[in-house]
Amino acid sequence: MKRDMDLIRKILFDLEKQSDGTPVYDLEIDGHSDKEVAYHCKLLYDAGYVLNYDASYADGDYLIGFGVGSISWDGHELIDTIRNDTVWNKTKDTVVKNGLSMTVDVIKEIATSILSGMTQAAIKGLTT
């Protein structure tokens, strides 16, 4: 299954809304199958952006259910970096336009640069 960074972003936002520190079970994301969502939750767990992940399968490949834990510190940092839709869209456009890989590190670096530019403009606006 191919990693979908838009789905990763949606999952993080949903977990942020739903989680009170307890696991979220069978998270549903519109337009995506349970198997896709579970796979991407596992990717988030493997990368350290969520604290726990567990899934149950029958017959080897049939997903019965899954649970994902709360967001880690790094997960919250990633969310805050890509929260703004303008930043997210500019980040994706930059990746595509420059033929870059859609990795988390590239996304964070580009989004951080865009946010820094927006911050500098906001500060300049305060001082003029």
N, C-alpha and C positions, 0 to 999 in steps of 0.2 A: 504494500500500500504506500502511496506517495504522501509525504508530509505536506500538509496544507497549513500555511502560516496564518491565513485568515481564520481557519477553524481553531487553531491554537489560541488566537486572540479572543475569539468568541468564548471558548471554554474558560479562559482566565477571567473574563468579565463575568460570566455566569457564576463561576465559583466564588468570586468576590462578593456577588450579591447574595448567594445562597448560604455560604458557609458561615457558621458561628463557631468554628473550631472543631466541629464534628464532621465525620465523613459525609459526603454527598453520594447517594447511591443512584445508579442508572441515570446519570445526567443526560438530558435530552437537548439537542441543538437542532432547530428547524433546518430541514434540507439535508441532514446528515443521518446516516444509519447509526444504530447503537454500536455496531462494530467499528465504524470510523471514529466515533467519539471515544470509545474505550481505548482504541489504539493510540489516539492523540493524547489522551490522559496518561497513558503509560509513557509516552515520549516525554511529557512534562515531568513525570516522576523521575524517569531516567536522567533527565537534565538537571534535576534538583529544584524545579520551580513549584512542585507540590510535594507535600511531605509523605503521603502514603498512596498506594494504589494496589488494588486486588481485583481479580476477575475470576469468574467461575465459568468453565466450559463443559459442554457435554459432547460426547462423540468426537473429541479432539478439536473441533473447529466451530461448534455451535455455541455462541455466547449466551449464557444464562443470565448473567448480571455482573455488574462491576461497581466498585466504590472508589472514590478518590478523596484524599484528605485535604487539609487546608493548604492554602498558598504559603510558600516559604518567603523569607525576606527577599531573596533574589527574584522570586515570582512577582512580588509586589513592585520591586524596582522595574522589572520588565513591563508590567502593566502601566505604571506611571510614565514610562518612556513612550509607550505606543498608544496611550489612552486617547489623545486628541485625534479626531478623524482626519484633520488637515495634515498633521504630522505623519500619520499612518499612510495616507494616500501619496504624499510627497516621497515618503520612504520607499514605498513599493515602486513608484514611477522611476525613482533614481536607480533602484536595483535593476529594473527592466531596461531602462534607457542605456545603462552602462554595461549591460551584460554580466552583472555580478551574480553570485550565488545567493539564494534567499536563505542564508543561515541566520541564526539568532545573533551571532556576533556582528555580522554585517548590518543587520537590522538595527541593533542597539547603537552601533557606531553612527550610522546615518541619521537615525531618529534623534540621537543626542546632539548631533551637529545642527540639525534643523531646529531643535528646541533651544539650543544656545543662541542661534541667530534670532529667533523670536524673542528670547529673553533680552538680548542686547538691544533690539529694537524697542522693546517695552521700557527698558531702563532709559534709553535715549529720549523716548517720549515723555518720561517723567522729568527730565532735566532741561527740556527745551520749552 
